[in-house]
Amino acid sequence: MEILFQLTFVASKHNLAYGASLLFVYALAHTVLIFAVGVSTGLAEVFLKSQKIADFSVYAHKVSGALFVLIGIAVFFLMP
């Protein structure tokens, strides 16, 4: 959607070099974002393969499951 606004703005200026530079910066920003997502995905994959994280995940699932059951029981008995 923002590309439509950018193209409209460029068309109103009637300057080809200015419009081309704006589109280049727009494309460069999106490329940087995609690169950042790729890098963070790789780091997250390495982080999640850690044994300590796997142990914590099992513990967190058990605790959150117990909390979920307790909240369900509280809602069942406290609601009219």
N, C-alpha and C positions, 0 to 999 in steps of 0.2 A: 504494500500500500504506500509506503514512504517513497518508493521509486516513482510512483505516479506523481506525487507532489513535487519531487525533485525535477522530473521531466517538465512539468508545467512551469516551474520556476525558471528553468533554463530556457524554455521556449519564450518566456516573457522578456528575457534579457537580450535575445538576438545576438549572442556571442558564442560562436562554435568552440573556441578554445576553452572558455570558461565552463561550458557545458561538458566538454570532454573531460576536463580535469575533475569536475564534480563526480561524474560517473566513474572515473578511475578510482577516486578516493572511496566511493561507495563500494565498488567491487573489492578493493584492497581490504576494507574493514570487514567485509563478509568472509574473505579468505582467512584473515587473522582469526576470526571467531571459529571457523571450521577447524583450523589448525589447533586452536586451544582446546576444542572439544576432543579432538583426536588424541592430543597429548594427555589430557586429563583422564580419558578413558583408559589409556595404557597404564597410567599411574594407579588408577582405581583397581584395575585388574591385578596388578602386582600386590597392592595393598590387601585386597580381598583373599588372595591366595596364602597369606600369612597364617600360620597355625594359631597364633595368639588371637587373631581376629576371628578365626573359625570357632575357637573355644568361647570367646565372648559372645558370638552370634547365637550359639546354642543356649547360653545362659540368658541372654536378652530375650530370646523367644519364649523361654519358660516363664520368666518374670512377667513379660507383657501378656502372655496367655493367662496367667493367674490373675493379673490385674483386670483383664477383660472379663473374666468369670466373676470376680468380686464386684465389679461395677454392674454387671448384669443382674446379679443377685440383689444388690442394693436398689437398683431401679425397679425390680420386680416387687420387692417388699415395701418400698417407700412411696411408690406411685399409687394414687387412689384407683 
